[in-house]
Amino acid sequence: MIGNLKPLEILLIIAVIVLLFGAKKLPEMARSLGKSARILKSEAKAMKKDGESEDAAATAPVADQAPAQPVAPRTIQAAPGDVTSARPVSEPNRTTQA
């Protein structure tokens, strides 16, 4: 369906979008979309990193480990320098039943 559009029709659609949303709103919407993409990317990297560290912890021998020390909650930043959307993340406590 998109392959059937002619350049004039595409320009008409873009003009309607600009009229509907306004020229001032479009840059804000683009910035917001970019910020959301950065947040999603950083969260995905953090989840991948957590998964790798859990796998490494599961394969480590238990007898050689030192006693567990309390860990401060870590903070995941949405974007570098963006402290308004940073939030603390609580880590689940692992307890072994013997």
Distance bins in CASP14 RR format, pairs under 12 A and 6 or more apart:
PFRMAT RR
TARGET T0000
AUTHOR 0000-0000-0000
RMODE 2
METHOD distances of the structure
MODEL  1
1 9 0 0 0 0 0 1 0 0 0 0 0
2 9 0 0 0 0 0 1 0 0 0 0 0
2 10 0 0 0 0 1 0 0 0 0 0 0
2 13 0 0 0 0 0 1 0 0 0 0 0
3 9 0 0 0 0 0 1 0 0 0 0 0
3 10 0 0 0 0 0 1 0 0 0 0 0
4 10 0 0 0 0 0 1 0 0 0 0 0
5 11 0 0 0 0 0 1 0 0 0 0 0
5 12 0 0 0 0 1 0 0 0 0 0 0
5 13 1 0 0 1 0 0 0 0 0 0 0
5 14 0 0 0 0 0 1 0 0 0 0 0
6 12 0 0 0 0 1 0 0 0 0 0 0
6 13 0 0 0 0 0 1 0 0 0 0 0
7 13 0 0 0 0 0 1 0 0 0 0 0
7 14 0 0 0 0 0 1 0 0 0 0 0
8 14 0 0 0 0 0 1 0 0 0 0 0
8 15 0 0 0 0 0 1 0 0 0 0 0
9 15 0 0 0 0 0 1 0 0 0 0 0
9 16 0 0 0 0 0 1 0 0 0 0 0
10 16 0 0 0 0 0 1 0 0 0 0 0
10 17 0 0 0 0 0 1 0 0 0 0 0
11 17 0 0 0 0 0 1 0 0 0 0 0
11 18 0 0 0 0 0 1 0 0 0 0 0
12 18 0 0 0 0 0 1 0 0 0 0 0
12 19 0 0 0 0 0 1 0 0 0 0 0
13 19 0 0 0 0 0 1 0 0 0 0 0
13 20 0 0 0 0 0 1 0 0 0 0 0
14 20 0 0 0 0 0 1 0 0 0 0 0
14 21 0 0 0 0 0 1 0 0 0 0 0
14 23 0 0 0 0 0 1 0 0 0 0 0
14 26 0 0 0 0 0 1 0 0 0 0 0
15 21 0 0 0 0 0 1 0 0 0 0 0
15 22 0 0 0 0 0 1 0 0 0 0 0
15 23 0 0 0 0 0 1 0 0 0 0 0
16 22 0 0 0 0 0 1 0 0 0 0 0
17 23 0 0 0 0 0 1 0 0 0 0 0
17 25 0 0 0 0 0 1 0 0 0 0 0
17 26 1 0 0 1 0 0 0 0 0 0 0
17 29 0 0 0 0 0 1 0 0 0 0 0
18 24 0 0 0 0 0 1 0 0 0 0 0
18 25 0 0 0 0 1 0 0 0 0 0 0
18 26 1 0 0 1 0 0 0 0 0 0 0
18 27 0 0 0 0 0 1 0 0 0 0 0
18 29 0 0 0 0 0 1 0 0 0 0 0
19 25 0 0 0 0 0 1 0 0 0 0 0
19 26 0 0 0 0 0 1 0 0 0 0 0
20 26 0 0 0 0 0 1 0 0 0 0 0
20 29 0 0 0 0 0 1 0 0 0 0 0
21 27 0 0 0 0 0 1 0 0 0 0 0
21 28 0 0 0 0 1 0 0 0 0 0 0
21 29 1 0 0 1 0 0 0 0 0 0 0
21 30 0 0 0 0 0 1 0 0 0 0 0
22 28 0 0 0 0 0 1 0 0 0 0 0
22 29 0 0 0 0 1 0 0 0 0 0 0
23 29 0 0 0 0 0 1 0 0 0 0 0
23 30 0 0 0 0 0 1 0 0 0 0 0
24 30 0 0 0 0 0 1 0 0 0 0 0
25 31 0 0 0 0 0 1 0 0 0 0 0
25 32 0 0 0 0 0 1 0 0 0 0 0
26 32 0 0 0 0 0 1 0 0 0 0 0
26 33 0 0 0 0 0 1 0 0 0 0 0
27 33 0 0 0 0 0 1 0 0 0 0 0
27 34 0 0 0 0 0 1 0 0 0 0 0
28 34 0 0 0 0 0 1 0 0 0 0 0
28 35 0 0 0 0 0 1 0 0 0 0 0
29 35 0 0 0 0 0 1 0 0 0 0 0
29 36 0 0 0 0 0 1 0 0 0 0 0
30 36 0 0 0 0 0 1 0 0 0 0 0
30 37 0 0 0 0 0 1 0 0 0 0 0
31 37 0 0 0 0 0 1 0 0 0 0 0
31 38 0 0 0 0 0 1 0 0 0 0 0
31 79 0 0 0 0 0 1 0 0 0 0 0
32 38 0 0 0 0 0 1 0 0 0 0 0
32 39 0 0 0 0 0 1 0 0 0 0 0
32 85 0 0 0 0 0 1 0 0 0 0 0
33 39 0 0 0 0 0 1 0 0 0 0 0
33 40 0 0 0 0 0 1 0 0 0 0 0
34 40 0 0 0 0 1 0 0 0 0 0 0
34 41 0 0 0 0 1 0 0 0 0 0 0
34 78 0 0 0 0 0 1 0 0 0 0 0
34 79 0 0 0 0 1 0 0 0 0 0 0
34 82 0 0 0 0 0 1 0 0 0 0 0
35 41 0 0 0 0 0 1 0 0 0 0 0
35 42 0 0 0 0 0 1 0 0 0 0 0
35 78 1 0 0 1 0 0 0 0 0 0 0
35 79 1 0 0 1 0 0 0 0 0 0 0
35 80 0 0 0 0 0 1 0 0 0 0 0
35 81 0 0 0 0 0 1 0 0 0 0 0
35 82 1 0 0 1 0 0 0 0 0 0 0
35 84 0 0 0 0 0 1 0 0 0 0 0
35 85 0 0 0 0 1 0 0 0 0 0 0
36 42 0 0 0 0 0 1 0 0 0 0 0
36 43 0 0 0 0 0 1 0 0 0 0 0
36 78 0 0 0 0 1 0 0 0 0 0 0
36 79 0 0 0 0 0 1 0 0 0 0 0
36 82 0 0 0 0 0 1 0 0 0 0 0
36 85 0 0 0 0 0 1 0 0 0 0 0
37 43 0 0 0 0 0 1 0 0 0 0 0
37 44 0 0 0 0 0 1 0 0 0 0 0
37 78 0 0 0 0 0 1 0 0 0 0 0
37 79 0 0 0 0 0 1 0 0 0 0 0
38 44 0 0 0 0 0 1 0 0 0 0 0
38 45 0 0 0 0 0 1 0 0 0 0 0
38 77 0 0 0 0 1 0 0 0 0 0 0
38 78 1 0 0 1 0 0 0 0 0 0 0
38 79 1 0 1 0 0 0 0 0 0 0 0
38 80 0 0 0 0 1 0 0 0 0 0 0
38 81 0 0 0 0 0 1 0 0 0 0 0
38 82 0 0 0 0 1 0 0 0 0 0 0
38 85 0 0 0 0 0 1 0 0 0 0 0
39 45 0 0 0 0 0 1 0 0 0 0 0
39 46 0 0 0 0 0 1 0 0 0 0 0
39 76 0 0 0 0 1 0 0 0 0 0 0
39 77 0 0 0 0 1 0 0 0 0 0 0
39 78 1 0 1 0 0 0 0 0 0 0 0
39 79 1 0 0 1 0 0 0 0 0 0 0
39 80 0 0 0 0 0 1 0 0 0 0 0
39 82 0 0 0 0 1 0 0 0 0 0 0
39 84 0 0 0 0 0 1 0 0 0 0 0
39 85 1 0 0 1 0 0 0 0 0 0 0
39 86 0 0 0 0 0 1 0 0 0 0 0
39 87 0 0 0 0 0 1 0 0 0 0 0
40 46 0 0 0 0 0 1 0 0 0 0 0
40 47 0 0 0 0 0 1 0 0 0 0 0
40 76 0 0 0 0 0 1 0 0 0 0 0
40 78 0 0 0 0 1 0 0 0 0 0 0
40 79 0 0 0 0 0 1 0 0 0 0 0
41 47 0 0 0 0 0 1 0 0 0 0 0
41 48 0 0 0 0 0 1 0 0 0 0 0
41 76 0 0 0 0 0 1 0 0 0 0 0
41 77 0 0 0 0 0 1 0 0 0 0 0
41 78 0 0 0 0 1 0 0 0 0 0 0
41 79 0 0 0 0 1 0 0 0 0 0 0
42 48 0 0 0 0 0 1 0 0 0 0 0
42 49 0 0 0 0 0 1 0 0 0 0 0
42 75 0 0 0 0 0 1 0 0 0 0 0
42 76 1 0 0 1 0 0 0 0 0 0 0
42 77 1 0 0 1 0 0 0 0 0 0 0
42 78 1 0 0 1 0 0 0 0 0 0 0
42 79 1 0 0 1 0 0 0 0 0 0 0
42 80 0 0 0 0 1 0 0 0 0 0 0
42 81 0 0 0 0 0 1 0 0 0 0 0
42 82 0 0 0 0 1 0 0 0 0 0 0
42 85 0 0 0 0 0 1 0 0 0 0 0
42 86 0 0 0 0 0 1 0 0 0 0 0
42 87 0 0 0 0 0 1 0 0 0 0 0
42 89 0 0 0 0 0 1 0 0 0 0 0
43 49 0 0 0 0 0 1 0 0 0 0 0
43 50 0 0 0 0 0 1 0 0 0 0 0
43 76 1 0 0 1 0 0 0 0 0 0 0
43 77 0 0 0 0 0 1 0 0 0 0 0
43 78 0 0 0 0 1 0 0 0 0 0 0
43 79 0 0 0 0 0 1 0 0 0 0 0
43 85 0 0 0 0 0 1 0 0 0 0 0
43 86 0 0 0 0 0 1 0 0 0 0 0
43 87 0 0 0 0 0 1 0 0 0 0 0
43 89 0 0 0 0 1 0 0 0 0 0 0
44 50 0 0 0 0 0 1 0 0 0 0 0
44 51 0 0 0 0 0 1 0 0 0 0 0
44 76 0 0 0 0 0 1 0 0 0 0 0
45 51 0 0 0 0 0 1 0 0 0 0 0
45 52 0 0 0 0 0 1 0 0 0 0 0
45 76 0 0 0 0 1 0 0 0 0 0 0
45 77 0 0 0 0 0 1 0 0 0 0 0
45 78 0 0 0 0 0 1 0 0 0 0 0
46 52 0 0 0 0 0 1 0 0 0 0 0
46 53 0 0 0 0 0 1 0 0 0 0 0
46 74 0 0 0 0 1 0 0 0 0 0 0
46 75 0 0 0 0 0 1 0 0 0 0 0
46 76 1 0 1 0 0 0 0 0 0 0 0
46 77 0 0 0 0 1 0 0 0 0 0 0
46 78 0 0 0 0 0 1 0 0 0 0 0
46 86 0 0 0 0 0 1 0 0 0 0 0
46 87 0 0 0 0 0 1 0 0 0 0 0
46 89 0 0 0 0 1 0 0 0 0 0 0
46 91 0 0 0 0 0 1 0 0 0 0 0
47 53 0 0 0 0 0 1 0 0 0 0 0
47 54 0 0 0 0 0 1 0 0 0 0 0
47 76 0 0 0 0 1 0 0 0 0 0 0
47 89 0 0 0 0 0 1 0 0 0 0 0
48 54 0 0 0 0 0 1 0 0 0 0 0
48 55 0 0 0 0 0 1 0 0 0 0 0
49 55 0 0 0 0 0 1 0 0 0 0 0
49 56 0 0 0 0 0 1 0 0 0 0 0
49 74 0 0 0 0 0 1 0 0 0 0 0
49 76 0 0 0 0 0 1 0 0 0 0 0
49 89 0 0 0 0 0 1 0 0 0 0 0
50 56 0 0 0 0 0 1 0 0 0 0 0
50 57 0 0 0 0 0 1 0 0 0 0 0
50 74 0 0 0 0 1 0 0 0 0 0 0
50 76 0 0 0 0 0 1 0 0 0 0 0
50 89 0 0 0 0 1 0 0 0 0 0 0
50 91 0 0 0 0 1 0 0 0 0 0 0
50 92 0 0 0 0 0 1 0 0 0 0 0
51 57 0 0 0 0 1 0 0 0 0 0 0
51 58 0 0 0 0 1 0 0 0 0 0 0
52 58 0 0 0 0 0 1 0 0 0 0 0
52 59 0 0 0 0 0 1 0 0 0 0 0
53 59 0 0 0 0 0 1 0 0 0 0 0
53 60 0 0 0 0 0 1 0 0 0 0 0
53 71 0 0 0 0 0 1 0 0 0 0 0
53 74 0 0 0 0 0 1 0 0 0 0 0
53 91 0 0 0 0 0 1 0 0 0 0 0
54 60 0 0 0 0 0 1 0 0 0 0 0
54 91 0 0 0 0 0 1 0 0 0 0 0
54 92 0 0 0 0 1 0 0 0 0 0 0
54 94 0 0 0 0 1 0 0 0 0 0 0
57 65 0 0 0 0 1 0 0 0 0 0 0
57 68 0 0 0 0 0 1 0 0 0 0 0
57 91 0 0 0 0 0 1 0 0 0 0 0
57 94 0 0 0 0 1 0 0 0 0 0 0
58 65 0 0 0 0 0 1 0 0 0 0 0
58 94 0 0 0 0 1 0 0 0 0 0 0
58 96 0 0 0 0 0 1 0 0 0 0 0
60 66 0 0 0 0 0 1 0 0 0 0 0
62 68 0 0 0 0 0 1 0 0 0 0 0
62 94 0 0 0 0 0 1 0 0 0 0 0
62 96 0 0 0 0 1 0 0 0 0 0 0
62 98 0 0 0 0 0 1 0 0 0 0 0
65 94 0 0 0 0 0 1 0 0 0 0 0
65 96 0 0 0 0 0 1 0 0 0 0 0
68 91 0 0 0 0 0 1 0 0 0 0 0
68 93 0 0 0 0 1 0 0 0 0 0 0
68 94 0 0 0 0 1 0 0 0 0 0 0
68 95 0 0 0 0 0 1 0 0 0 0 0
68 96 0 0 0 0 0 1 0 0 0 0 0
70 91 0 0 0 0 0 1 0 0 0 0 0
70 93 0 0 0 0 1 0 0 0 0 0 0
71 88 0 0 0 0 0 1 0 0 0 0 0
71 89 0 0 0 0 0 1 0 0 0 0 0
71 90 0 0 0 0 0 1 0 0 0 0 0
71 91 1 0 0 1 0 0 0 0 0 0 0
71 92 0 0 0 0 0 1 0 0 0 0 0
71 93 0 0 0 0 1 0 0 0 0 0 0
71 94 0 0 0 0 0 1 0 0 0 0 0
72 88 0 0 0 0 1 0 0 0 0 0 0
72 89 0 0 0 0 0 1 0 0 0 0 0
72 90 0 0 0 0 0 1 0 0 0 0 0
72 91 0 0 0 0 1 0 0 0 0 0 0
73 86 0 0 0 0 0 1 0 0 0 0 0
73 87 0 0 0 0 1 0 0 0 0 0 0
73 88 1 0 1 0 0 0 0 0 0 0 0
73 89 1 0 0 1 0 0 0 0 0 0 0
73 90 1 0 1 0 0 0 0 0 0 0 0
73 91 1 0 0 1 0 0 0 0 0 0 0
73 92 0 0 0 0 0 1 0 0 0 0 0
73 93 0 0 0 0 0 1 0 0 0 0 0
74 86 0 0 0 0 0 1 0 0 0 0 0
74 87 0 0 0 0 0 1 0 0 0 0 0
74 88 1 0 0 1 0 0 0 0 0 0 0
74 89 1 0 1 0 0 0 0 0 0 0 0
74 90 0 0 0 0 1 0 0 0 0 0 0
74 91 1 0 0 1 0 0 0 0 0 0 0
75 81 0 0 0 0 0 1 0 0 0 0 0
75 82 0 0 0 0 0 1 0 0 0 0 0
75 83 0 0 0 0 1 0 0 0 0 0 0
75 85 0 0 0 0 0 1 0 0 0 0 0
75 86 1 0 1 0 0 0 0 0 0 0 0
75 87 1 0 0 1 0 0 0 0 0 0 0
75 88 1 0 1 0 0 0 0 0 0 0 0
75 89 1 0 0 1 0 0 0 0 0 0 0
75 90 0 0 0 0 0 1 0 0 0 0 0
75 91 0 0 0 0 0 1 0 0 0 0 0
76 82 0 0 0 0 0 1 0 0 0 0 0
76 83 0 0 0 0 0 1 0 0 0 0 0
76 85 0 0 0 0 1 0 0 0 0 0 0
76 86 1 0 0 1 0 0 0 0 0 0 0
76 87 1 0 0 1 0 0 0 0 0 0 0
76 88 0 0 0 0 1 0 0 0 0 0 0
76 89 1 0 1 0 0 0 0 0 0 0 0
76 90 0 0 0 0 0 1 0 0 0 0 0
76 91 0 0 0 0 0 1 0 0 0 0 0
77 83 1 0 0 1 0 0 0 0 0 0 0
77 84 0 0 0 0 0 1 0 0 0 0 0
77 85 1 0 0 1 0 0 0 0 0 0 0
77 86 1 0 1 0 0 0 0 0 0 0 0
77 87 0 0 0 0 1 0 0 0 0 0 0
77 88 0 0 0 0 0 1 0 0 0 0 0
77 89 0 0 0 0 0 1 0 0 0 0 0
78 84 0 0 0 0 1 0 0 0 0 0 0
78 85 1 0 1 0 0 0 0 0 0 0 0
78 86 1 0 0 1 0 0 0 0 0 0 0
78 87 0 0 0 0 1 0 0 0 0 0 0
79 85 1 0 0 1 0 0 0 0 0 0 0
79 86 0 0 0 0 1 0 0 0 0 0 0
80 86 0 0 0 0 0 1 0 0 0 0 0
END
